[in-house]
Amino acid sequence: MSSVNGGVPSDVDFLEREPTAAEAYLPPPLPPPWKPYNRRRSLAIAVALFVMTLMTSLATGAQFAAAFAQNETFSGDELFRFYVAIFTAPRLLLPGVPFALTLLGILLTHELGHWFACRKYGIVASYPYFIPAPTIIGTLGAFIRIRSPIRDRRALFDVGLSGPVVGFMLAVPALAIGLLKAKIIPGVQTGSQLIFGDPLIQQVLERMIVPGVHENNILLHPIGRAAWVGLFATALNLLPAGQLDGGHILYSVASKRHRYVTLGVALAMVPLYIFFKWQGWLLWSVLLLFLGFRHPPLIDRWHPLDRKRLIWAGVALLIFVLCFMAAPVLQQD
């Protein structure tokens, strides 16, 4: 996920309308100066957050591994007790290594995709910042902060697209490994307290790797569950709204429709919550409404995307469809 904090001043009104015939031949205006930041401080913060996220991911991964070893699904009931236990017995974290390294590898690859795209276009960006969280997925993801203006649609598109594509390319083989290592246990998910949704790409891989086996009978290996989290994060990032990766792609393709589509996505999450019961949709709806619909303008937004990038926009939509889950996690009584 990338967060755009740069941009030209809001009083540069000509960026919000079509250029006149004379303006169309003028070179793009130079970007305004931005406040420099301390790279060493940014790196120190990034490393500290990564270490903290590694710990929370190891803790969650160890719980997934324990449940897998006992032929059970992960419930999350013992997670906070486990955090207390690891202070006296850190070795309890070791079984969580496969889950944690897989998950952090996918998220780091995603953010480095953004970061290297920024470097390519001379865009000032922070190092990847991870968000530690003692939750059933071990983290709330990661992001980079873009600290300078983005020049044109092509740069914005490449920055927005690069993260989800490379993250998806790593998550899919990891999910395949998780399915190869999965256990087939009749009814293992039927009485589970937590029900994890199956994205379309997982359903496709299940038919290829474990054909004829119902999804309720598959106990996914922790590596596969980490890949599931990576795919879930990819779907959320590709929502065509705000300053999410999908919002950047949308703005680069059709900037005039960005606000309306963002509002539509935020409102559509309410019926998603009503019909599919995942409370996270309400949170995301509020976040999108709170953060607003305005996207930082580009220095030069007049030059359209080329055909190649429009095709890649279709690829991004396909990845979103393959990763999306209407009900990611449901809790049963």
C-alpha positions as CSV (number, residue, x, y, z in Angstrom):
1,M,0.0,0.0,0.0
2,S,1.3,3.4,-0.8
3,S,0.3,6.7,0.7
4,V,0.7,9.9,-1.3
5,N,1.6,12.8,0.9
6,G,3.2,15.0,-1.8
7,G,1.4,16.9,-4.5
8,V,1.2,20.4,-5.8
9,P,-0.6,23.1,-3.9
10,S,-4.4,23.0,-4.1
11,D,-4.6,26.5,-5.6
12,V,-3.1,25.4,-8.8
13,D,-6.5,25.2,-10.4
14,F,-5.5,24.4,-14.0
15,L,-4.6,20.9,-12.9
16,E,-8.3,20.2,-12.3
17,R,-9.5,21.1,-15.8
18,E,-8.6,20.3,-19.4
19,P,-5.7,22.4,-20.8
20,T,-6.4,25.2,-23.3
21,A,-4.8,24.8,-26.7
22,A,-1.9,27.1,-25.7
23,E,-1.4,25.2,-22.4
24,A,-1.3,21.8,-24.1
25,Y,2.0,22.7,-25.7
26,L,3.6,24.1,-22.6
27,P,6.0,21.9,-20.7
28,P,4.7,20.6,-17.4
29,P,5.3,22.9,-14.5
30,L,8.2,22.1,-12.2
31,P,7.3,20.3,-8.9
32,P,7.1,22.5,-5.9
33,P,9.8,22.0,-3.2
34,W,9.0,19.5,-0.5
35,K,10.3,19.2,3.0
36,P,13.2,16.8,3.1
37,Y,13.2,14.0,5.6
38,N,15.8,12.2,7.6
39,R,16.5,8.9,5.8
40,R,18.3,7.4,8.8
41,R,15.4,8.1,11.0
42,S,13.0,6.6,8.4
43,L,15.2,3.5,8.2
44,A,15.3,3.2,12.0
45,I,11.5,3.4,12.3
46,A,11.1,0.9,9.4
47,V,13.5,-1.6,11.1
48,A,11.8,-1.2,14.5
49,L,8.3,-1.7,13.0
50,F,9.5,-4.7,11.1
51,V,11.0,-6.4,14.2
52,M,7.8,-5.8,16.1
53,T,5.7,-7.2,13.2
54,L,8.0,-10.2,13.0
55,M,7.2,-10.9,16.7
56,T,3.4,-10.6,16.3
57,S,3.5,-12.7,13.1
58,L,5.6,-15.4,14.8
59,A,3.1,-15.5,17.6
60,T,0.2,-15.9,15.3
61,G,2.1,-18.4,13.1
62,A,3.0,-20.5,16.2
63,Q,-0.7,-20.7,17.0
64,F,-1.6,-21.8,13.4
65,A,1.2,-24.4,13.6
66,A,-0.1,-25.8,16.9
67,A,-3.6,-26.1,15.6
68,F,-2.3,-27.7,12.4
69,A,-0.3,-30.3,14.3
70,Q,-3.4,-31.2,16.3
71,N,-5.5,-31.5,13.2
72,E,-7.6,-28.6,14.2
73,T,-8.5,-25.2,12.7
74,F,-7.1,-22.1,14.4
75,S,-9.6,-20.4,16.7
76,G,-7.6,-17.5,18.1
77,D,-8.9,-18.2,21.7
78,E,-5.4,-18.7,23.2
79,L,-3.6,-16.0,21.3
80,F,-3.3,-13.4,24.1
81,R,-2.4,-16.1,26.7
82,F,0.3,-17.1,24.2
83,Y,1.7,-13.6,24.2
84,V,2.1,-13.9,28.0
85,A,3.8,-17.3,27.7
86,I,6.4,-16.3,25.2
87,F,8.0,-13.8,27.7
88,T,9.2,-16.7,29.7
89,A,9.6,-19.2,26.9
90,P,10.6,-17.5,23.6
91,R,11.3,-20.8,22.0
92,L,7.5,-21.2,21.6
93,L,7.8,-18.8,18.7
94,L,9.9,-21.2,16.6
95,P,7.0,-23.1,15.0
96,G,5.7,-19.8,13.7
97,V,8.7,-19.2,11.4
98,P,7.1,-20.7,8.2
99,F,4.0,-18.5,8.6
100,A,5.9,-15.4,9.6
101,L,8.6,-15.5,6.9
102,T,6.0,-16.3,4.2
103,L,3.7,-13.5,5.2
104,L,6.4,-10.8,5.7
105,G,8.1,-11.9,2.5
106,I,4.8,-11.3,0.5
107,L,4.2,-7.9,2.2
108,L,7.8,-6.8,1.8
109,T,7.8,-7.8,-1.8
110,H,4.6,-5.8,-2.3
111,E,6.0,-2.7,-0.7
112,L,9.4,-3.0,-2.4
113,G,7.5,-3.1,-5.7
114,H,6.2,0.4,-4.9
115,W,9.5,1.5,-3.6
116,F,11.6,0.6,-6.7
117,A,8.9,2.1,-8.9
118,C,9.3,5.3,-7.0
119,R,13.1,5.1,-7.4
120,K,12.6,4.6,-11.2
121,Y,10.7,7.9,-11.5
122,G,12.7,9.9,-9.0
123,I,9.8,10.0,-6.5
124,V,10.9,10.5,-2.8
125,A,9.4,7.7,-0.7
126,S,10.0,6.3,2.7
127,Y,11.2,2.8,3.5
128,P,8.4,0.2,3.9
129,Y,6.6,0.6,7.3
130,F,5.0,-2.6,8.7
131,I,2.1,-2.4,11.2
132,P,2.4,-4.9,14.0
133,A,-0.9,-6.2,15.5
134,P,-1.6,-9.0,18.0
135,T,-4.4,-10.3,15.8
136,I,-5.3,-13.6,14.1
137,I,-3.3,-12.5,11.0
138,G,-0.4,-11.0,13.0
139,T,-0.2,-7.7,11.2
140,L,-2.3,-4.9,9.7
141,G,-0.1,-4.8,6.6
142,A,2.5,-2.4,5.5
143,F,2.8,0.9,3.5
144,I,5.3,3.4,2.2
145,R,4.9,7.2,2.4
146,I,5.4,9.1,-0.9
147,R,6.9,12.4,0.1
148,S,7.1,14.2,-3.3
149,P,4.8,15.0,-6.2
150,I,4.2,12.3,-8.9
151,R,4.8,13.7,-12.4
152,D,2.3,12.0,-14.6
153,R,-0.3,9.3,-15.1
154,R,2.3,6.7,-16.2
155,A,4.4,7.1,-13.1
156,L,1.4,7.0,-10.8
157,F,0.1,3.9,-12.6
158,D,3.4,2.1,-12.4
159,V,3.8,2.9,-8.7
160,G,0.2,1.8,-7.9
161,L,0.4,-1.4,-10.0
162,S,3.9,-2.7,-9.1
163,G,3.1,-3.7,-5.5
164,P,0.0,-5.8,-6.0
165,V,1.5,-7.6,-9.1
166,V,4.8,-8.7,-7.5
167,G,3.0,-9.5,-4.2
168,F,0.5,-11.7,-6.0
169,M,3.2,-13.4,-8.0
170,L,4.8,-14.5,-4.7
171,A,1.5,-15.3,-2.8
172,V,0.2,-17.7,-5.4
173,P,3.1,-20.3,-5.3
174,A,3.1,-20.0,-1.5
175,L,-0.6,-20.9,-1.5
176,A,0.1,-23.8,-3.8
177,I,2.8,-25.0,-1.3
178,G,0.3,-24.6,1.5
179,L,-2.2,-26.8,-0.4
180,L,0.5,-29.4,-1.2
181,K,1.2,-29.6,2.6
182,A,-2.5,-29.4,3.6
183,K,-4.2,-32.2,5.5
184,I,-7.4,-33.8,4.3
185,I,-9.6,-34.3,7.3
186,P,-13.4,-34.9,6.8
187,G,-15.4,-32.0,8.3
188,V,-12.4,-30.2,9.8
189,Q,-13.9,-26.8,9.0
190,T,-17.5,-27.6,9.7
191,G,-17.4,-27.0,13.4
192,S,-14.6,-24.4,13.3
193,Q,-15.0,-21.2,15.4
194,L,-13.3,-19.1,12.7
195,I,-14.3,-19.6,9.0
196,F,-11.8,-18.2,6.5
197,G,-13.2,-17.4,3.1
198,D,-11.8,-19.0,0.0
199,P,-10.8,-16.4,-2.7
200,L,-11.3,-17.5,-6.3
201,I,-7.6,-18.2,-6.9
202,Q,-7.6,-20.6,-3.9
203,Q,-10.6,-22.4,-5.3
204,V,-8.9,-22.8,-8.6
205,L,-5.7,-24.1,-7.0
206,E,-7.7,-26.5,-4.8
207,R,-9.3,-28.1,-7.9
208,M,-5.8,-28.5,-9.4
209,I,-3.9,-29.7,-6.4
210,V,-6.5,-31.6,-4.3
211,P,-9.2,-32.4,-6.9
212,G,-12.4,-33.8,-5.7
213,V,-11.9,-32.7,-2.1
214,H,-14.5,-30.4,-0.6
215,E,-13.1,-27.2,0.9
216,N,-14.6,-28.0,4.3
217,N,-12.2,-31.0,4.4
218,I,-9.0,-29.1,3.8
219,L,-6.8,-28.0,6.7
220,L,-4.5,-25.5,5.1
221,H,-0.8,-25.5,6.1
222,P,0.4,-22.3,7.9
223,I,2.4,-21.4,4.8
224,G,-0.8,-21.5,2.8
225,R,-2.6,-19.4,5.5
226,A,0.1,-16.8,5.3
227,A,-0.4,-16.7,1.5
228,W,-4.1,-16.3,2.2
229,V,-3.4,-13.2,4.3
230,G,-1.2,-11.9,1.5
231,L,-4.0,-12.3,-1.1
232,F,-6.4,-10.7,1.3
233,A,-4.2,-7.7,1.7
234,T,-3.8,-7.5,-2.1
235,A,-7.6,-7.5,-2.6
236,L,-8.0,-4.7,-0.1
237,N,-5.2,-2.6,-1.6
238,L,-6.7,-3.0,-5.1
239,L,-10.0,-1.6,-4.1
240,P,-10.6,1.3,-6.6
241,A,-10.9,4.0,-4.0
242,G,-9.0,6.8,-2.2
243,Q,-5.3,6.5,-2.2
244,L,-5.2,2.7,-2.1
245,D,-3.2,1.1,-4.9
246,G,-6.5,0.5,-6.8
247,G,-7.3,4.2,-6.3
248,H,-4.0,5.2,-7.8
249,I,-4.7,3.0,-10.8
250,L,-8.2,4.4,-11.2
251,Y,-7.0,8.0,-11.0
252,S,-4.3,7.3,-13.6
253,V,-6.9,5.7,-15.9
254,A,-9.9,8.0,-15.3
255,S,-9.1,10.8,-12.9
256,K,-12.5,12.5,-13.4
257,R,-14.4,9.4,-12.1
258,H,-12.1,8.9,-9.1
259,R,-14.2,10.7,-6.5
260,Y,-17.5,9.1,-7.6
261,V,-16.1,5.6,-7.7
262,T,-14.5,6.1,-4.3
263,L,-17.9,7.2,-2.9
264,G,-19.6,4.2,-4.6
265,V,-17.1,1.7,-3.2
266,A,-17.5,3.2,0.4
267,L,-21.3,3.0,0.2
268,A,-21.2,-0.5,-1.4
269,M,-19.4,-1.8,1.7
270,V,-22.6,-1.3,3.8
271,P,-24.6,-4.0,1.9
272,L,-21.6,-6.2,1.9
273,Y,-21.6,-6.1,5.7
274,I,-25.4,-6.7,5.8
275,F,-25.4,-9.7,3.6
276,F,-22.0,-11.3,4.4
277,K,-21.6,-10.3,8.1
278,W,-17.9,-9.3,8.0
279,Q,-17.6,-6.3,10.3
280,G,-14.5,-5.1,8.6
281,W,-16.5,-3.7,5.7
282,L,-18.1,-1.2,8.0
283,L,-14.6,-0.1,9.2
284,W,-13.3,0.2,5.7
285,S,-16.4,2.2,4.6
286,V,-15.9,4.7,7.5
287,L,-12.1,4.9,6.7
288,L,-12.8,5.7,3.0
289,L,-15.4,8.3,3.9
290,F,-13.2,9.8,6.6
291,L,-10.1,10.0,4.4
292,G,-12.0,11.7,1.7
293,F,-12.2,11.2,-2.1
294,R,-9.7,13.7,-3.3
295,H,-6.5,12.3,-4.9
296,P,-3.4,14.5,-4.9
297,P,-3.1,16.0,-8.4
298,L,-0.3,15.1,-10.8
299,I,2.1,17.7,-12.2
300,D,1.1,16.7,-15.7
301,R,-2.2,14.8,-15.9
302,W,-2.9,15.7,-19.5
303,H,-1.0,12.8,-21.2
304,P,-3.1,9.6,-21.3
305,L,-1.9,6.1,-20.6
306,D,-0.6,4.0,-23.4
307,R,-2.3,0.8,-24.6
308,K,0.2,-1.4,-22.7
309,R,-0.7,0.1,-19.4
310,L,-4.4,0.0,-20.2
311,I,-4.0,-3.8,-20.7
312,W,-2.2,-4.0,-17.3
313,A,-5.1,-2.1,-15.8
314,G,-7.2,-5.1,-16.9
315,V,-4.7,-7.4,-15.3
316,A,-5.0,-5.5,-12.0
317,L,-8.8,-5.9,-12.2
318,L,-8.3,-9.7,-12.8
319,I,-6.0,-10.0,-9.8
320,F,-8.6,-8.1,-7.6
321,V,-11.3,-10.6,-8.7
322,L,-9.1,-13.6,-8.0
323,C,-8.2,-12.3,-4.5
324,F,-11.5,-10.7,-3.4
325,M,-13.6,-12.3,-0.6
326,A,-17.0,-11.0,0.3
327,A,-16.7,-12.7,3.7
328,P,-13.0,-13.0,4.6
329,V,-13.4,-14.2,8.2
330,L,-16.6,-15.2,10.0
331,Q,-16.9,-16.2,13.7
332,Q,-19.3,-18.9,14.7
333,D,-20.8,-19.4,18.1
